[in-house]
């Protein structure tokens, strides 16, 4: 099964972080691609060369701007 990628903003609970496009650890990232797969959120941040994976219980809020076709 291929994940459905969406664009938007991801906000994590206190104590959890993602790497932003400038290499800083932050709890909120904007303008990202994300996909929900099992109990995990896969997050692609522009400028970060790898997909970051977060367990669903660490997620505070996901705001979706739209579904991506590619």
mmCIF file as Biopython writes it, N, C-alpha, C and O atoms, coordinates in Angstrom:
data_model
#
loop_
_atom_site.group_PDB
_atom_site.id
_atom_site.type_symbol
_atom_site.label_atom_id
_atom_site.label_alt_id
_atom_site.label_comp_id
_atom_site.label_asym_id
_atom_site.label_entity_id
_atom_site.label_seq_id
_atom_site.pdbx_PDB_ins_code
_atom_site.Cartn_x
_atom_site.Cartn_y
_atom_site.Cartn_z
_atom_site.occupancy
_atom_site.B_iso_or_equiv
_atom_site.auth_seq_id
_atom_site.auth_asym_id
_atom_site.pdbx_PDB_model_num
ATOM 1   N N  . UNK A ? 1  ? 0.837  -1.180 0.000  1.0 0.0 1  A 1 
ATOM 2   C CA . UNK A ? 1  ? 0.000  0.000  0.000  1.0 0.0 1  A 1 
ATOM 3   C C  . UNK A ? 1  ? 0.880  1.242  0.000  1.0 0.0 1  A 1 
ATOM 4   O O  . UNK A ? 1  ? 1.810  1.347  0.800  1.0 0.0 1  A 1 
ATOM 5   N N  . UNK A ? 2  ? 0.594  2.167  -0.882 1.0 0.0 2  A 1 
ATOM 6   C CA . UNK A ? 2  ? 1.342  3.419  -0.943 1.0 0.0 2  A 1 
ATOM 7   C C  . UNK A ? 2  ? 0.674  4.456  -0.053 1.0 0.0 2  A 1 
ATOM 8   O O  . UNK A ? 2  ? -0.545 4.615  -0.100 1.0 0.0 2  A 1 
ATOM 9   N N  . UNK A ? 3  ? 1.455  5.161  0.755  1.0 0.0 3  A 1 
ATOM 10  C CA . UNK A ? 3  ? 0.856  6.194  1.606  1.0 0.0 3  A 1 
ATOM 11  C C  . UNK A ? 3  ? 0.367  7.373  0.770  1.0 0.0 3  A 1 
ATOM 12  O O  . UNK A ? 3  ? 0.905  7.650  -0.302 1.0 0.0 3  A 1 
ATOM 13  N N  . UNK A ? 4  ? -0.649 8.058  1.266  1.0 0.0 4  A 1 
ATOM 14  C CA . UNK A ? 4  ? -1.150 9.273  0.632  1.0 0.0 4  A 1 
ATOM 15  C C  . UNK A ? 4  ? -0.434 10.461 1.260  1.0 0.0 4  A 1 
ATOM 16  O O  . UNK A ? 4  ? -0.557 10.701 2.461  1.0 0.0 4  A 1 
ATOM 17  N N  . UNK A ? 5  ? 0.311  11.201 0.452  1.0 0.0 5  A 1 
ATOM 18  C CA . UNK A ? 5  ? 1.057  12.355 0.951  1.0 0.0 5  A 1 
ATOM 19  C C  . UNK A ? 5  ? 0.182  13.599 0.893  1.0 0.0 5  A 1 
ATOM 20  O O  . UNK A ? 5  ? -0.542 13.828 -0.076 1.0 0.0 5  A 1 
ATOM 21  N N  . UNK A ? 6  ? 0.265  14.389 1.944  1.0 0.0 6  A 1 
ATOM 22  C CA . UNK A ? 6  ? -0.486 15.632 2.054  1.0 0.0 6  A 1 
ATOM 23  C C  . UNK A ? 6  ? 0.487  16.747 2.410  1.0 0.0 6  A 1 
ATOM 24  O O  . UNK A ? 6  ? 1.600  16.489 2.868  1.0 0.0 6  A 1 
ATOM 25  N N  . UNK A ? 7  ? 0.061  17.983 2.195  1.0 0.0 7  A 1 
ATOM 26  C CA . UNK A ? 7  ? 0.883  19.127 2.595  1.0 0.0 7  A 1 
ATOM 27  C C  . UNK A ? 7  ? 0.210  19.811 3.773  1.0 0.0 7  A 1 
ATOM 28  O O  . UNK A ? 7  ? -1.012 19.769 3.914  1.0 0.0 7  A 1 
ATOM 29  N N  . UNK A ? 8  ? 1.022  20.446 4.622  1.0 0.0 8  A 1 
ATOM 30  C CA . UNK A ? 8  ? 0.441  21.149 5.755  1.0 0.0 8  A 1 
ATOM 31  C C  . UNK A ? 8  ? 1.433  21.454 6.854  1.0 0.0 8  A 1 
ATOM 32  O O  . UNK A ? 8  ? 2.625  21.648 6.613  1.0 0.0 8  A 1 
ATOM 33  N N  . UNK A ? 9  ? 0.906  21.491 8.080  1.0 0.0 9  A 1 
ATOM 34  C CA . UNK A ? 9  ? 1.670  21.829 9.280  1.0 0.0 9  A 1 
ATOM 35  C C  . UNK A ? 9  ? 1.530  20.698 10.288 1.0 0.0 9  A 1 
ATOM 36  O O  . UNK A ? 9  ? 0.449  20.133 10.453 1.0 0.0 9  A 1 
ATOM 37  N N  . UNK A ? 10 ? 2.627  20.371 10.961 1.0 0.0 10 A 1 
ATOM 38  C CA . UNK A ? 10 ? 2.625  19.339 11.994 1.0 0.0 10 A 1 
ATOM 39  C C  . UNK A ? 10 ? 3.089  19.973 13.298 1.0 0.0 10 A 1 
ATOM 40  O O  . UNK A ? 10 ? 4.120  20.644 13.342 1.0 0.0 10 A 1 
ATOM 41  N N  . UNK A ? 11 ? 2.316  19.754 14.361 1.0 0.0 11 A 1 
ATOM 42  C CA . UNK A ? 11 ? 2.677  20.240 15.694 1.0 0.0 11 A 1 
ATOM 43  C C  . UNK A ? 11 ? 2.736  19.043 16.637 1.0 0.0 11 A 1 
ATOM 44  O O  . UNK A ? 11 ? 1.803  18.243 16.700 1.0 0.0 11 A 1 
ATOM 45  N N  . UNK A ? 12 ? 3.849  18.928 17.372 1.0 0.0 12 A 1 
ATOM 46  C CA . UNK A ? 12 ? 4.039  17.816 18.299 1.0 0.0 12 A 1 
ATOM 47  C C  . UNK A ? 12 ? 3.802  18.255 19.737 1.0 0.0 12 A 1 
ATOM 48  O O  . UNK A ? 12 ? 3.853  19.444 20.048 1.0 0.0 12 A 1 
ATOM 49  N N  . UNK A ? 13 ? 3.546  17.294 20.603 1.0 0.0 13 A 1 
ATOM 50  C CA . UNK A ? 13 ? 3.391  17.558 22.028 1.0 0.0 13 A 1 
ATOM 51  C C  . UNK A ? 13 ? 4.724  17.993 22.633 1.0 0.0 13 A 1 
ATOM 52  O O  . UNK A ? 13 ? 5.785  17.761 22.053 1.0 0.0 13 A 1 
ATOM 53  N N  . UNK A ? 14 ? 4.659  18.623 23.803 1.0 0.0 14 A 1 
ATOM 54  C CA . UNK A ? 14 ? 5.867  19.036 24.513 1.0 0.0 14 A 1 
ATOM 55  C C  . UNK A ? 14 ? 6.790  17.832 24.712 1.0 0.0 14 A 1 
ATOM 56  O O  . UNK A ? 14 ? 6.338  16.741 25.060 1.0 0.0 14 A 1 
ATOM 57  N N  . UNK A ? 15 ? 8.078  18.045 24.487 1.0 0.0 15 A 1 
ATOM 58  C CA . UNK A ? 15 ? 9.067  16.996 24.659 1.0 0.0 15 A 1 
ATOM 59  C C  . UNK A ? 15 ? 9.409  16.242 23.386 1.0 0.0 15 A 1 
ATOM 60  O O  . UNK A ? 15 ? 10.341 15.439 23.374 1.0 0.0 15 A 1 
ATOM 61  N N  . UNK A ? 16 ? 8.656  16.494 22.303 1.0 0.0 16 A 1 
ATOM 62  C CA . UNK A ? 16 ? 8.914  15.842 21.016 1.0 0.0 16 A 1 
ATOM 63  C C  . UNK A ? 16 ? 9.314  16.897 19.998 1.0 0.0 16 A 1 
ATOM 64  O O  . UNK A ? 16 ? 8.766  18.000 19.999 1.0 0.0 16 A 1 
ATOM 65  N N  . UNK A ? 17 ? 10.261 16.570 19.131 1.0 0.0 17 A 1 
ATOM 66  C CA . UNK A ? 17 ? 10.721 17.544 18.142 1.0 0.0 17 A 1 
ATOM 67  C C  . UNK A ? 17 ? 10.961 16.893 16.783 1.0 0.0 17 A 1 
ATOM 68  O O  . UNK A ? 17 ? 11.119 15.679 16.658 1.0 0.0 17 A 1 
ATOM 69  N N  . UNK A ? 18 ? 10.980 17.755 15.782 1.0 0.0 18 A 1 
ATOM 70  C CA . UNK A ? 18 ? 11.386 17.412 14.422 1.0 0.0 18 A 1 
ATOM 71  C C  . UNK A ? 18 ? 12.512 18.364 14.046 1.0 0.0 18 A 1 
ATOM 72  O O  . UNK A ? 18 ? 12.658 19.420 14.661 1.0 0.0 18 A 1 
ATOM 73  N N  . UNK A ? 19 ? 13.299 18.013 13.060 1.0 0.0 19 A 1 
ATOM 74  C CA . UNK A ? 19 ? 14.327 18.907 12.548 1.0 0.0 19 A 1 
ATOM 75  C C  . UNK A ? 19 ? 13.706 19.778 11.470 1.0 0.0 19 A 1 
ATOM 76  O O  . UNK A ? 19 ? 13.078 19.270 10.542 1.0 0.0 19 A 1 
ATOM 77  N N  . UNK A ? 20 ? 13.883 21.111 11.592 1.0 0.0 20 A 1 
ATOM 78  C CA . UNK A ? 20 ? 13.330 22.011 10.580 1.0 0.0 20 A 1 
ATOM 79  C C  . UNK A ? 20 ? 14.326 22.203 9.440  1.0 0.0 20 A 1 
ATOM 80  O O  . UNK A ? 20 ? 15.402 21.605 9.442  1.0 0.0 20 A 1 
ATOM 81  N N  . UNK A ? 21 ? 13.968 23.028 8.478  1.0 0.0 21 A 1 
ATOM 82  C CA . UNK A ? 21 ? 14.789 23.211 7.275  1.0 0.0 21 A 1 
ATOM 83  C C  . UNK A ? 21 ? 16.139 23.865 7.555  1.0 0.0 21 A 1 
ATOM 84  O O  . UNK A ? 21 ? 17.025 23.839 6.702  1.0 0.0 21 A 1 
ATOM 85  N N  . UNK A ? 22 ? 16.304 24.451 8.743  1.0 0.0 22 A 1 
ATOM 86  C CA . UNK A ? 22 ? 17.580 25.071 9.105  1.0 0.0 22 A 1 
ATOM 87  C C  . UNK A ? 22 ? 18.375 24.215 10.085 1.0 0.0 22 A 1 
ATOM 88  O O  . UNK A ? 22 ? 19.374 24.669 10.643 1.0 0.0 22 A 1 
ATOM 89  N N  . UNK A ? 23 ? 17.933 22.977 10.293 1.0 0.0 23 A 1 
ATOM 90  C CA . UNK A ? 23 ? 18.658 22.058 11.160 1.0 0.0 23 A 1 
ATOM 91  C C  . UNK A ? 23 ? 18.361 22.201 12.639 1.0 0.0 23 A 1 
ATOM 92  O O  . UNK A ? 23 ? 19.020 21.563 13.460 1.0 0.0 23 A 1 
ATOM 93  N N  . UNK A ? 24 ? 17.385 23.021 13.000 1.0 0.0 24 A 1 
ATOM 94  C CA . UNK A ? 24 ? 17.023 23.219 14.407 1.0 0.0 24 A 1 
ATOM 95  C C  . UNK A ? 24 ? 15.951 22.222 14.822 1.0 0.0 24 A 1 
ATOM 96  O O  . UNK A ? 24 ? 15.144 21.790 13.999 1.0 0.0 24 A 1 
ATOM 97  N N  . UNK A ? 25 ? 15.944 21.857 16.104 1.0 0.0 25 A 1 
ATOM 98  C CA . UNK A ? 25 ? 14.898 21.000 16.656 1.0 0.0 25 A 1 
ATOM 99  C C  . UNK A ? 25 ? 13.721 21.885 17.048 1.0 0.0 25 A 1 
ATOM 100 O O  . UNK A ? 25 ? 13.896 22.880 17.751 1.0 0.0 25 A 1 
ATOM 101 N N  . UNK A ? 26 ? 12.521 21.526 16.593 1.0 0.0 26 A 1 
ATOM 102 C CA . UNK A ? 26 ? 11.339 22.326 16.864 1.0 0.0 26 A 1 
ATOM 103 C C  . UNK A ? 26 ? 10.121 21.421 17.000 1.0 0.0 26 A 1 
ATOM 104 O O  . UNK A ? 26 ? 10.108 20.306 16.479 1.0 0.0 26 A 1 
ATOM 105 N N  . UNK A ? 27 ? 9.107  21.902 17.695 1.0 0.0 27 A 1 
ATOM 106 C CA . UNK A ? 27 ? 7.895  21.098 17.863 1.0 0.0 27 A 1 
ATOM 107 C C  . UNK A ? 27 ? 6.858  21.372 16.777 1.0 0.0 27 A 1 
ATOM 108 O O  . UNK A ? 27 ? 5.877  20.636 16.665 1.0 0.0 27 A 1 
ATOM 109 N N  . UNK A ? 28 ? 7.058  22.419 15.973 1.0 0.0 28 A 1 
ATOM 110 C CA . UNK A ? 28 ? 6.115  22.754 14.901 1.0 0.0 28 A 1 
ATOM 111 C C  . UNK A ? 28 ? 6.869  22.993 13.603 1.0 0.0 28 A 1 
ATOM 112 O O  . UNK A ? 28 ? 7.845  23.742 13.571 1.0 0.0 28 A 1 
ATOM 113 N N  . UNK A ? 29 ? 6.412  22.351 12.531 1.0 0.0 29 A 1 
ATOM 114 C CA . UNK A ? 29 ? 6.993  22.563 11.207 1.0 0.0 29 A 1 
ATOM 115 C C  . UNK A ? 29 ? 5.872  22.910 10.230 1.0 0.0 29 A 1 
ATOM 116 O O  . UNK A ? 29 ? 4.812  22.284 10.233 1.0 0.0 29 A 1 
ATOM 117 N N  . UNK A ? 30 ? 6.121  23.911 9.400  1.0 0.0 30 A 1 
ATOM 118 C CA . UNK A ? 30 ? 5.140  24.391 8.423  1.0 0.0 30 A 1 
ATOM 119 C C  . UNK A ? 30 ? 5.616  24.045 7.015  1.0 0.0 30 A 1 
ATOM 120 O O  . UNK A ? 30 ? 6.812  23.868 6.786  1.0 0.0 30 A 1 
ATOM 121 N N  . UNK A ? 31 ? 4.684  23.950 6.080  1.0 0.0 31 A 1 
ATOM 122 C CA . UNK A ? 31 ? 5.039  23.729 4.680  1.0 0.0 31 A 1 
ATOM 123 C C  . UNK A ? 31 ? 5.694  22.391 4.425  1.0 0.0 31 A 1 
ATOM 124 O O  . UNK A ? 31 ? 6.602  22.281 3.601  1.0 0.0 31 A 1 
ATOM 125 N N  . UNK A ? 32 ? 5.230  21.365 5.137  1.0 0.0 32 A 1 
ATOM 126 C CA . UNK A ? 32 ? 5.816  20.032 5.005  1.0 0.0 32 A 1 
ATOM 127 C C  . UNK A ? 32 ? 4.888  19.101 4.235  1.0 0.0 32 A 1 
ATOM 128 O O  . UNK A ? 32 ? 3.716  19.404 4.015  1.0 0.0 32 A 1 
ATOM 129 N N  . UNK A ? 33 ? 5.442  17.960 3.830  1.0 0.0 33 A 1 
ATOM 130 C CA . UNK A ? 33 ? 4.643  16.850 3.290  1.0 0.0 33 A 1 
ATOM 131 C C  . UNK A ? 33 ? 4.570  15.812 4.396  1.0 0.0 33 A 1 
ATOM 132 O O  . UNK A ? 33 ? 5.559  15.561 5.085  1.0 0.0 33 A 1 
ATOM 133 N N  . UNK A ? 34 ? 3.388  15.201 4.569  1.0 0.0 34 A 1 
ATOM 134 C CA . UNK A ? 34 ? 3.258  14.163 5.582  1.0 0.0 34 A 1 
ATOM 135 C C  . UNK A ? 34 ? 2.331  13.060 5.086  1.0 0.0 34 A 1 
ATOM 136 O O  . UNK A ? 34 ? 1.478  13.279 4.227  1.0 0.0 34 A 1 
ATOM 137 N N  . UNK A ? 35 ? 2.520  11.879 5.646  1.0 0.0 35 A 1 
ATOM 138 C CA . UNK A ? 35 ? 1.678  10.725 5.335  1.0 0.0 35 A 1 
ATOM 139 C C  . UNK A ? 35 ? 1.462  9.932  6.619  1.0 0.0 35 A 1 
ATOM 140 O O  . UNK A ? 35 ? 2.390  9.740  7.405  1.0 0.0 35 A 1 
ATOM 141 N N  . UNK A ? 36 ? 0.246  9.482  6.821  1.0 0.0 36 A 1 
ATOM 142 C CA . UNK A ? 36 ? -0.082 8.654  7.980  1.0 0.0 36 A 1 
ATOM 143 C C  . UNK A ? 36 ? 0.031  7.199  7.539  1.0 0.0 36 A 1 
ATOM 144 O O  . UNK A ? 36 ? -0.566 6.784  6.546  1.0 0.0 36 A 1 
ATOM 145 N N  . UNK A ? 37 ? 0.811  6.434  8.301  1.0 0.0 37 A 1 
ATOM 146 C CA . UNK A ? 37 ? 1.047  5.038  7.937  1.0 0.0 37 A 1 
ATOM 147 C C  . UNK A ? 37 ? 1.081  4.213  9.220  1.0 0.0 37 A 1 
ATOM 148 O O  . UNK A ? 37 ? 2.003  4.344  10.024 1.0 0.0 37 A 1 
ATOM 149 N N  . UNK A ? 38 ? 0.079  3.370  9.406  1.0 0.0 38 A 1 
ATOM 150 C CA . UNK A ? 38 ? -0.013 2.620  10.655 1.0 0.0 38 A 1 
ATOM 151 C C  . UNK A ? 38 ? -0.196 3.602  11.802 1.0 0.0 38 A 1 
ATOM 152 O O  . UNK A ? 38 ? -1.045 4.490  11.719 1.0 0.0 38 A 1 
ATOM 153 N N  . UNK A ? 39 ? 0.567  3.464  12.848 1.0 0.0 39 A 1 
ATOM 154 C CA . UNK A ? 39 ? 0.499  4.379  13.983 1.0 0.0 39 A 1 
ATOM 155 C C  . UNK A ? 39 ? 1.571  5.449  13.943 1.0 0.0 39 A 1 
ATOM 156 O O  . UNK A ? 39 ? 1.980  5.968  14.981 1.0 0.0 39 A 1 
ATOM 157 N N  . UNK A ? 40 ? 2.029  5.779  12.736 1.0 0.0 40 A 1 
ATOM 158 C CA . UNK A ? 40 ? 3.132  6.724  12.589 1.0 0.0 40 A 1 
ATOM 159 C C  . UNK A ? 40 ? 2.807  7.818  11.589 1.0 0.0 40 A 1 
ATOM 160 O O  . UNK A ? 40 ? 2.010  7.630  10.669 1.0 0.0 40 A 1 
ATOM 161 N N  . UNK A ? 41 ? 3.439  8.959  11.788 1.0 0.0 41 A 1 
ATOM 162 C CA . UNK A ? 41 ? 3.350  10.073 10.858 1.0 0.0 41 A 1 
ATOM 163 C C  . UNK A ? 41 ? 4.719  10.231 10.202 1.0 0.0 41 A 1 
ATOM 164 O O  . UNK A ? 41 ? 5.712  10.487 10.883 1.0 0.0 41 A 1 
ATOM 165 N N  . UNK A ? 42 ? 4.767  10.079 8.886  1.0 0.0 42 A 1 
ATOM 166 C CA . UNK A ? 42 ? 5.996  10.296 8.117  1.0 0.0 42 A 1 
ATOM 167 C C  . UNK A ? 42 ? 6.011  11.757 7.697  1.0 0.0 42 A 1 
ATOM 168 O O  . UNK A ? 42 ? 5.038  12.246 7.123  1.0 0.0 42 A 1 
ATOM 169 N N  . UNK A ? 43 ? 7.097  12.457 7.975  1.0 0.0 43 A 1 
ATOM 170 C CA . UNK A ? 43 ? 7.167  13.895 7.715  1.0 0.0 43 A 1 
ATOM 171 C C  . UNK A ? 43 ? 8.382  14.208 6.845  1.0 0.0 43 A 1 
ATOM 172 O O  . UNK A ? 43 ? 9.511  13.864 7.194  1.0 0.0 43 A 1 
ATOM 173 N N  . UNK A ? 44 ? 8.139  14.863 5.708  1.0 0.0 44 A 1 
ATOM 174 C CA . UNK A ? 44 ? 9.210  15.348 4.831  1.0 0.0 44 A 1 
ATOM 175 C C  . UNK A ? 44 ? 9.268  16.865 4.959  1.0 0.0 44 A 1 
ATOM 176 O O  . UNK A ? 44 ? 8.342  17.570 4.557  1.0 0.0 44 A 1 
ATOM 177 N N  . UNK A ? 45 ? 10.366 17.359 5.523  1.0 0.0 45 A 1 
ATOM 178 C CA . UNK A ? 45 ? 10.575 18.795 5.692  1.0 0.0 45 A 1 
ATOM 179 C C  . UNK A ? 45 ? 11.487 19.270 4.565  1.0 0.0 45 A 1 
ATOM 180 O O  . UNK A ? 45 ? 12.550 18.685 4.360  1.0 0.0 45 A 1 
ATOM 181 N N  . UNK A ? 46 ? 11.100 20.320 3.824  1.0 0.0 46 A 1 
ATOM 182 C CA . UNK A ? 46 ? 11.982 20.832 2.765  1.0 0.0 46 A 1 
ATOM 183 C C  . UNK A ? 46 ? 13.365 21.161 3.332  1.0 0.0 46 A 1 
ATOM 184 O O  . UNK A ? 46 ? 13.477 21.792 4.383  1.0 0.0 46 A 1 
ATOM 185 N N  . UNK A ? 47 ? 14.410 20.732 2.633  1.0 0.0 47 A 1 
ATOM 186 C CA . UNK A ? 47 ? 15.773 20.999 3.071  1.0 0.0 47 A 1 
ATOM 187 C C  . UNK A ? 47 ? 16.358 19.947 3.993  1.0 0.0 47 A 1 
ATOM 188 O O  . UNK A ? 47 ? 17.554 19.981 4.282  1.0 0.0 47 A 1 
ATOM 189 N N  . UNK A ? 48 ? 15.542 19.014 4.462  1.0 0.0 48 A 1 
ATOM 190 C CA . UNK A ? 48 ? 16.029 17.917 5.306  1.0 0.0 48 A 1 
ATOM 191 C C  . UNK A ? 48 ? 16.098 16.672 4.422  1.0 0.0 48 A 1 
ATOM 192 O O  . UNK A ? 48 ? 15.093 16.292 3.822  1.0 0.0 48 A 1 
ATOM 193 N N  . UNK A ? 49 ? 17.265 16.032 4.332  1.0 0.0 49 A 1 
ATOM 194 C CA . UNK A ? 49 ? 17.464 14.968 3.344  1.0 0.0 49 A 1 
ATOM 195 C C  . UNK A ? 49 ? 16.830 13.616 3.680  1.0 0.0 49 A 1 
ATOM 196 O O  . UNK A ? 49 ? 17.014 12.656 2.931  1.0 0.0 49 A 1 
ATOM 197 N N  . UNK A ? 50 ? 16.093 13.519 4.779  1.0 0.0 50 A 1 
ATOM 198 C CA . UNK A ? 50 ? 15.494 12.240 5.147  1.0 0.0 50 A 1 
ATOM 199 C C  . UNK A ? 50 ? 14.059 12.443 5.638  1.0 0.0 50 A 1 
ATOM 200 O O  . UNK A ? 50 ? 13.679 13.540 6.049  1.0 0.0 50 A 1 
ATOM 201 N N  . UNK A ? 51 ? 13.282 11.381 5.586  1.0 0.0 51 A 1 
ATOM 202 C CA . UNK A ? 51 ? 11.922 11.400 6.129  1.0 0.0 51 A 1 
ATOM 203 C C  . UNK A ? 51 ? 12.027 11.188 7.636  1.0 0.0 51 A 1 
ATOM 204 O O  . UNK A ? 51 ? 12.726 10.285 8.096  1.0 0.0 51 A 1 
ATOM 205 N N  . UNK A ? 52 ? 11.331 12.024 8.399  1.0 0.0 52 A 1 
ATOM 206 C CA . UNK A ? 52 ? 11.305 11.888 9.849  1.0 0.0 52 A 1 
ATOM 207 C C  . UNK A ? 52 ? 10.020 11.153 10.227 1.0 0.0 52 A 1 
ATOM 208 O O  . UNK A ? 52 ? 8.952  11.450 9.691  1.0 0.0 52 A 1 
ATOM 209 N N  . UNK A ? 53 ? 10.122 10.208 11.137 1.0 0.0 53 A 1 
ATOM 210 C CA . UNK A ? 53 ? 8.976  9.388  11.524 1.0 0.0 53 A 1 
ATOM 211 C C  . UNK A ? 53 ? 8.660  9.641  12.991 1.0 0.0 53 A 1 
ATOM 212 O O  . UNK A ? 53 ? 9.535  9.575  13.854 1.0 0.0 53 A 1 
ATOM 213 N N  . UNK A ? 54 ? 7.384  9.934  13.253 1.0 0.0 54 A 1 
ATOM 214 C CA . UNK A ? 54 ? 6.933  10.257 14.602 1.0 0.0 54 A 1 
ATOM 215 C C  . UNK A ? 54 ? 5.792  9.313  14.971 1.0 0.0 54 A 1 
ATOM 216 O O  . UNK A ? 54 ? 4.892  9.086  14.163 1.0 0.0 54 A 1 
ATOM 217 N N  . UNK A ? 55 ? 5.822  8.767  16.171 1.0 0.0 55 A 1 
ATOM 218 C CA . UNK A ? 55 ? 4.730  7.937  16.655 1.0 0.0 55 A 1 
ATOM 219 C C  . UNK A ? 55 ? 3.482  8.803  16.854 1.0 0.0 55 A 1 
ATOM 220 O O  . UNK A ? 55 ? 3.579  9.918  17.367 1.0 0.0 55 A 1 
ATOM 221 N N  . UNK A ? 56 ? 2.335  8.307  16.460 1.0 0.0 56 A 1 
ATOM 222 C CA . UNK A ? 56 ? 1.094  9.086  16.509 1.0 0.0 56 A 1 
ATOM 223 C C  . UNK A ? 56 ? 0.799  9.708  17.883 1.0 0.0 56 A 1 
ATOM 224 O O  . UNK A ? 56 ? 0.307  10.836 17.919 1.0 0.0 56 A 1 
ATOM 225 N N  . UNK A ? 57 ? 1.069  9.041  19.013 1.0 0.0 57 A 1 
ATOM 226 C CA . UNK A ? 57 ? 0.783  9.669  20.305 1.0 0.0 57 A 1 
ATOM 227 C C  . UNK A ? 57 ? 1.590  10.945 20.578 1.0 0.0 57 A 1 
ATOM 228 O O  . UNK A ? 57 ? 1.239  11.700 21.486 1.0 0.0 57 A 1 
ATOM 229 N N  . UNK A ? 58 ? 2.664  11.205 19.815 1.0 0.0 58 A 1 
ATOM 230 C CA . UNK A ? 58 ? 3.468  12.416 19.996 1.0 0.0 58 A 1 
ATOM 231 C C  . UNK A ? 58 ? 2.881  13.619 19.264 1.0 0.0 58 A 1 
ATOM 232 O O  . UNK A ? 58 ? 3.354  14.741 19.444 1.0 0.0 58 A 1 
ATOM 233 N N  . UNK A ? 59 ? 1.856  13.398 18.441 1.0 0.0 59 A 1 
ATOM 234 C CA . UNK A ? 59 ? 1.305  14.457 17.595 1.0 0.0 59 A 1 
ATOM 235 C C  . UNK A ? 59 ? 0.196  15.213 18.327 1.0 0.0 59 A 1 
ATOM 236 O O  . UNK A ? 59 ? -0.763 14.619 18.819 1.0 0.0 59 A 1 
ATOM 237 N N  . UNK A ? 60 ? 0.352  16.554 18.387 1.0 0.0 60 A 1 
ATOM 238 C CA . UNK A ? 60 ? -0.682 17.408 18.977 1.0 0.0 60 A 1 
ATOM 239 C C  . UNK A ? 60 ? -1.726 17.787 17.931 1.0 0.0 60 A 1 
ATOM 240 O O  . UNK A ? 60 ? -2.927 17.691 18.180 1.0 0.0 60 A 1 
ATOM 241 N N  . UNK A ? 61 ? -1.254 18.224 16.742 1.0 0.0 61 A 1 
ATOM 242 C CA . UNK A ? 61 ? -2.171 18.730 15.723 1.0 0.0 61 A 1 
ATOM 243 C C  . UNK A ? 61 ? -1.534 18.606 14.347 1.0 0.0 61 A 1 
ATOM 244 O O  . UNK A ? 61 ? -0.345 18.876 14.175 1.0 0.0 61 A 1 
ATOM 245 N N  . UNK A ? 62 ? -2.334 18.197 13.371 1.0 0.0 62 A 1 
ATOM 246 C CA . UNK A ? 62 ? -1.917 18.197 11.973 1.0 0.0 62 A 1 
ATOM 247 C C  . UNK A ? 62 ? -2.930 19.032 11.213 1.0 0.0 62 A 1 
ATOM 248 O O  . UNK A ? 62 ? -4.132 18.780 11.290 1.0 0.0 62 A 1 
ATOM 249 N N  . UNK A ? 63 ? -2.447 20.023 10.481 1.0 0.0 63 A 1 
ATOM 250 C CA . UNK A ? 63 ? -3.305 20.857 9.644  1.0 0.0 63 A 1 
ATOM 251 C C  . UNK A ? 63 ? -2.976 20.542 8.196  1.0 0.0 63 A 1 
ATOM 252 O O  . UNK A ? 63 ? -1.828 20.659 7.769  1.0 0.0 63 A 1 
ATOM 253 N N  . UNK A ? 64 ? -3.996 20.140 7.442  1.0 0.0 64 A 1 
ATOM 254 C CA . UNK A ? 64 ? -3.791 19.717 6.059  1.0 0.0 64 A 1 
ATOM 255 C C  . UNK A ? 64 ? -4.173 20.834 5.095  1.0 0.0 64 A 1 
ATOM 256 O O  . UNK A ? 64 ? -5.278 21.372 5.155  1.0 0.0 64 A 1 
ATOM 257 N N  . UNK A ? 65 ? -3.230 21.176 4.197  1.0 0.0 65 A 1 
ATOM 258 C CA . UNK A ? 65 ? -3.505 22.159 3.146  1.0 0.0 65 A 1 
ATOM 259 C C  . UNK A ? 65 ? -4.070 21.490 1.902  1.0 0.0 65 A 1 
ATOM 260 O O  . UNK A ? 65 ? -4.757 22.135 1.110  1.0 0.0 65 A 1 
ATOM 261 N N  . UNK A ? 66 ? -3.786 20.194 1.721  1.0 0.0 66 A 1 
ATOM 262 C CA . UNK A ? 66 ? -4.289 19.484 0.554  1.0 0.0 66 A 1 
ATOM 263 C C  . UNK A ? 66 ? -3.586 18.171 0.324  1.0 0.0 66 A 1 
ATOM 264 O O  . UNK A ? 66 ? -2.528 17.907 0.896  1.0 0.0 66 A 1 
ATOM 265 N N  . UNK A ? 67 ? -4.187 17.340 -0.527 1.0 0.0 67 A 1 
ATOM 266 C CA . UNK A ? 67 ? -3.610 16.052 -0.906 1.0 0.0 67 A 1 
ATOM 267 C C  . UNK A ? 67 ? -2.711 16.272 -2.109 1.0 0.0 67 A 1 
ATOM 268 O O  . UNK A ? 67 ? -3.083 16.977 -3.047 1.0 0.0 67 A 1 
ATOM 269 N N  . UNK A ? 68 ? -1.526 15.668 -2.084 1.0 0.0 68 A 1 
ATOM 270 C CA . UNK A ? 68 ? -0.565 15.807 -3.176 1.0 0.0 68 A 1 
ATOM 271 C C  . UNK A ? 68 ? -0.712 14.644 -4.142 1.0 0.0 68 A 1 
ATOM 272 O O  . UNK A ? 68 ? -0.958 13.511 -3.726 1.0 0.0 68 A 1 
ATOM 273 N N  . UNK A ? 69 ? -0.564 14.917 -5.413 1.0 0.0 69 A 1 
ATOM 274 C CA . UNK A ? 69 ? -0.701 13.870 -6.420 1.0 0.0 69 A 1 
ATOM 275 C C  . UNK A ? 69 ? 0.627  13.254 -6.805 1.0 0.0 69 A 1 
ATOM 276 O O  . UNK A ? 69 ? 0.653  12.207 -7.452 1.0 0.0 69 A 1 
ATOM 277 N N  . UNK A ? 70 ? 1.736  13.880 -6.420 1.0 0.0 70 A 1 
ATOM 278 C CA . UNK A ? 70 ? 3.041  13.292 -6.750 1.0 0.0 70 A 1 
ATOM 279 C C  . UNK A ? 70 ? 4.005  13.454 -5.606 1.0 0.0 70 A 1 
ATOM 280 O O  . UNK A ? 70 ? 5.153  13.020 -5.700 1.0 0.0 70 A 1 
#
